[in-house]
Amino acid sequence: MIFCVFVALPARAASIIQDTEIESTVSEIIAPIATAAGVPNAHIRIVNDDDFNAFVMGGEDIYIYTGLLTRIRTPNALRAVIAHELGHTIGGHMAQMSARMESEMRRTMMIQALGIGLMLAGGNPSLGAGVVAGATGIARQSLLAFSRDEERVADDMGFDLMVRAGYNPNGFIDVFEQMNDMTSHIESRINPNAINHPLTAERLKNVRDKLDAKDIKSKKFKSDTNATTKKYDMVRAKLVGYLDDASRIKTLYPNADKSDAAIYARAIANMRWGNLSGAAVGTRTLVSRNPKNPYFYELLGDLEYKYGHYDDSVNAYERALKLRPNSPQIETALALVLVERGGAGDTARAAELCRHVILVEPSPVVYWVLARTFDSDDGRADWAMAEFYRLQNKNDKSREYARRAKSRLKPGTPEYIKSNDILKSKD
């Protein structure tokens, strides 16, 4: 079950997908690159957006767009993308760009002041106006040139990171060839000085030249195992099944394709569209073929929940957790079904699961489920809903529930203190 959390990202609001299978697989693939870059504790965040994009924020948070994951075909190509992004990090490019923007702003203001001075002095008003208008253009061209240089440096650093981690940097060839297929018809008509990246053809040539170096040709690099490739294929199939339309799913995973990845994508899509019988056939086929794969039991738990078969859903999720302990999203899904079932001990078990998830990976949905483990007039339910809204940056609603919680809770209890903290916090 994929959970989404809405967050603010640069220039837009987007949702972050939380899914144990996706996060753990991607983390495993890129871990050697992150370690080589000096950020072994890198945290993967999957952005629900169809753009072919990734970026690093704050040094350890790596944001990867679903549009990139569903298009990048191999684990090594994914490593190349992340190596490039981490090249920006170890090169200090974010700080350098910020300093450069500040410098250009000061220069622009000085040039504009000169233009205004010319106009006020009664010299040549048209010349003064031209100076004012041109100042912004000069700054823009300078920043674009600076950005292109940083992208070239990040490519070089990313290449070196791949080599240092022991993986073949020809992953960059796969990425740039895909990018070239997508953009060559546009880039052929673009002024290369008017964009913030070098042309893809240039980047492709640069990487090929570096791969031709004798010291690179003589190296022996690690190869991905069939198991790693299959896990990555399953991640891509899962995302396509949950996010794409019917036409793309049929194109990528036609009915004639009997691979596990194709069955996975079609089963998820069928469940999403309400074709539960079709989803059941695919899911049970996957479970029978792969009885030790926790994520197929997770899908079975999702499916049985949609059928309303709570006992079977609980059993499937419990099996998934036995195979893959400490999986926050599976624990949250199980807690939700237990609350819905409402049998003896179900509520206590659901609350226990929620509290464990909150310690490991808090999210809005787990607080929402936790709130349902309390009676409606219990102040702890109000506190949980206050946390639910806080994590979504809905501060007015969060404070409303925090105030209600304080009015119902005994002073000094953990939930009372946390509610008070919410009320004291600044937006």
N, C-alpha and C positions, 0 to 999 in steps of 0.2 A: 504494500500500500504506500503510494507516494504522498507525502504531506508537503504542503506549500506554505511558506511564511512570507508575508509581504515586507519588504525592506526598501530603504532608500539607497539607491546607487547613483553614481555620478550621472547627472543629466536626465535621470528618469527614475520612476518607481518601478520596481520589478519584484518578482516572487522568487524566493530561494526554495529549491526542492530539497527536502530532507528524506533520504532513503538510504538505509544501511548498505544495501548491495552496491548501489552506484558509488557512494562515497568511499566505501572500503576498497572497491576494485580500482577506482581511479587513484586513490591514495597509494595503493600498492604499486601501481604502474609508475607513478612519478616520484616515488620515495627516493630512488637513487640520485635523481637529478636534484631534488630539494636538498639532500644531504651534501652533495657535491657543492651546492651553492651556499652551504652554511646555514640552512634553515630546515633542520631535520624535523621540526615540529610544525611544519606547514599544515594548514587546515584548509581542506577543500570545501568550496561552496559552489553548488550547482545552480546557475541562474536560468530560470525558465524563460528563455528568449531565443528566437530562431536565428539571431545574428551569428555569424561565423566569427566568434570573438572570445578572448580571455584576457584577464588582467590580474595584476597583483596589487594588493592594497595593504599597507601597514607592515610589509615585510613578510608576514607569515600567512596571511589570508589570500588564497589563490581562487579567483572566481573564474569558472569555466561555463560558458553558455551551452545550453542544450543543442543549439544549432550547430555548434562546433563538434560536439561529441557525436551527434548523429551523422555527421559528414566525414569526420576524420576516420579513416578505415582501419588503421593499425595502431597498436600500443606504442610503437616506436615513433610514429608521426605525432601522436599526442605528447610524448616526451619532448619532441622538438619544439612544439608550441610552448610548452611550459618552460623549457630551457630558455627560449627567447624572452619570455616574460620575466623570468628570474634574472636574466641578463640585465634588464632594466633595474631590478632591485639592487644587485651587487654593484652596478655602475652608478648608483645614487642618482638616477635620472629624474625621479620625481622632485627631489630637492633642487637639482640643477635647473629643471624647467621652471619651478616656482621662482628661483632667483633670477632666471633669465626674463621671465614675464615681468617681474618687478623692475628690473633694469630697463626693459623696453618701455614700460609705462612711464618711468621717469623721463626717458629720452623723448617719448611722444609728447609729454606735457611741456617739456622745454621747447620743442619745435613748434608746438601749437602756440605757446606763449610768444615766440618770435613772430609768428604769423599775425597774431592779434595785435602785437606791437606795431607791425608794419601798417596794419589797417588804421589803428588809432593815431599813428603819427602822420596820417594824411599822405603817405607816400603813394604806393600803388595798391589800391584795395584789392584788385583782382589777384595780384601776386600774393598778398597776405592771405586771401581766401584759399589760394592754391596750396600754400605752405600748410595751412591748417588741415585741409583735406588730405594732403599727401602724407601727413605724419602717421596716420593710422595704417595706411598701406605699407609704409616702410617697416613699421613694427611687425605687421602681419607677415611680410615676406621673410623678415629676420627670424621670427619664431618658427615658421614652416621649415626654413633651412636648418635651423637648430634641431627640430624634431626629426627631420630626415637623417641627420647625422647620428642622432641617438638611436634610431632604428637600425642603422648599419652597425653601430657598436653592439647593440643588443643581439643582433644576428651573430656577430663574431663571438661574443661572450657565450651565447647559447650553444654555439658549435663547440667551443672549448669545454663547456659543462658536460655535454654529451660524451665527449672523448674522455674526460676525467672520470665520469661515472661508468665508463666501459661499454657504452652503447653507440652503435653506428650513427654518426651524424647525418647519414643519408636520409634519415627521417625528415630533414628539412626539404629534401628534394620532393618527397611525397606531398608535403604541405604546400610548397610553392607551386608545384604542378597543379594541384587542385585549385589554388587561388588563381593561377594563371588561366585555367579553364573558365573560372567564374568571371574574371575581370578583364581579360585581354582585349575583348571587343570594346570595352569602355576606355581602358588605359591608352589604347592606340590613338585616341582622340583628345587625351588630356595633356595639358601643359605640365611637365614633370615638376616644375617649380611652384605649382599651385596646389600641391597636396602635401600632407604631413608624413607620408611614407615614401620611400623610394619605389619606383615602378617594380612590379613583381618580376618582370623579365630580368632586371638588373640584379635583384636579390638571388634569383635562381642561378644566374651566371656566377655570382660571387661564391655561392656555396659549391657549385661544381668545380670552380677553380681551387677552392680549399680542399675538396675531396681528392683532387689530383696530386696533392703534395705527397712526396715519397713517405714521409713519416706517418701519414694517415693510411696510405695504401698498405703499409707493412703491418699495421696493427690488426690484432684479432679481437673482434668485438663480441659481446654477449648476444645471443639470439633469444627471442621470446619463446617460451615453451608453448606447446599446444594448449595446455591448461590456461595459461595467461591469455592467450589469444581468444580462447572460447569464452572466458569470463568477460573479456572486453566486448565480444560479440553479443553476449547476453545483455550487457548494460545498454548497448545501442538499440537492441531489439526492444528492451523494456521501455526506453524513452520514446521510441517510435510508436509502440503500442499505446502508450498513455497519451501522447501529445499530438500525433499526426492525424491527417484526415484519411478517409478510406482509400482514396485513389493512390496516395503515396504508400500506404501500407501494402496494398495489393501489388504495387510495382516493385517494392523492395522485398516483400515476402509473399510471393504468389502461392496459391494452394498446392502447387506441384512441389514446392520446397518443403521437404520433410525434416530439415535440420532442427535441432533444439531451439536455435535462435528464432527461426521462422515460426515454429509452433508457439513459442513464448509471446512473440509480438501479436500473433493472431488471437491467442487466448485472451490476452489483456485487452485487445481492441474489442473482441466480442463481449467481454464482461462490461466494458465501458459503454457499449451500445445497447446493452440489455439482452444480448443473445447468450443467456446463461447456459443453455444446453451445449452450444458450440464451445463456450469457454470451458465447460466442465470436461468435454472430451479432450481438449488440448492439455488442460492442466493435469488431468489424471495420466495422460500419456507421459508428460514430463516427469511426474512423480515416480511412475513405474520404471522409467529409464534411468532416473537419477535419484535413488532413494535416500541419498545422503546430502542432497542439495537443500539447504534450509529455505532458500528463497522460493522454491517451487511449493513448499509447504505453506509459506507465507501467502502466496497467491491462492492456494487452496483455501486458506483461512478467510481471505477476502471474499472469495466466491461463495463459500458456505454462509458467510455473514449476509451476503446479498440475497441468498435463498431464504434467509431466516432460520437456518439450521445452526442455532447457537452452540449446541453441544459439539457438533462436528467442527465448527469454526474454532472453538476453544482447543479442541484436540489437535487441530492442524497447527495453530499458533504455538501451542506448547511443544509440539514436535520440532517446529522451526527453532524455538529458543533452546531446546536441548542440543540441537546441532550447531547453533550459532548463539551462544550465551552473550549477554550484555549488548543486545541490539535494540537501541532506543525506540526505533519506529515499530518494530515487531512488538515490543513490550507495550507501547501505547495502544496499538491496535487490539492486542489481547485485553488490555484494561477496559477498552471501550465495549468489547463484546461481553465481558464479565458484568459490567454495569447494566448492559441491556438485558442480559439473562436474569440477573438478580436472584440467583440461587443462594443456598446456604454458604456463607463464607466468600461469596463472589465479590461483594463490595470491599471487604477488608483486603482481599488479594489484589483487587484493582488499585486501591489506594497505595498499597505497598509497591506495586509496579510503577505507579506514577511518581512516587517519591524517589525511587531509584533513578528514573529517567531525569527528573529535575536535577539531581546531583551530577549526572553525566552530561546531559545535553538538553537543557530546558528549552521548551518551545511553547507557543500559544496553545496548541492543541492539547498538550499534556495537562496544562492547567485547566483547560475546559473540561477534560475528562475527570480530573481530580475533583473539580467543583461538583460533579454529578455523584461523587461518592458520599457527599454529605447531604443531610436534610436541607430543604430549601430555606429554613429559618435559622440555620447554623451559620454563625459568622465566618467560619472557615470557608464555607462556599463563597461568600462575598469576597474574602481575601483572595481565593484562587481566581475568581473572575477579575479582580483588580489586577492580578499578575497577567492574566490572559490579555487584557486590553493594554497593559503597559508594554508588553513585548511587541505589540502591533503599533506602538506609538500613538495610541488613542488615549491621550492623557486625561481628557475631561471625563471619559467613561471610567478610566482607571481610578481616578480620585473619587468619583461618585461611589464606586463599590468599596474603596478603601474606607471612606467615611462610614458607610453602612456597616462594614466589618468592625470598625472600632466601637461603634455603638452597641454591638452585640457580643463582643469578645471581652474576656476578662483581661484587665491590664497586666502586662508582664508576660503574657503567653507569646510564643514565637510568632503566631499569625497577627497578633495585635501589634507587636513591634514592627513587623514587616509592613503592615498596613500604614503604620505611622511613618515609616521611612518613605513610602510612596507619596504620602501627603507632603512630606518635607522636601522631596526632590524637586529640582528645577526641570522645566521642559527641555 
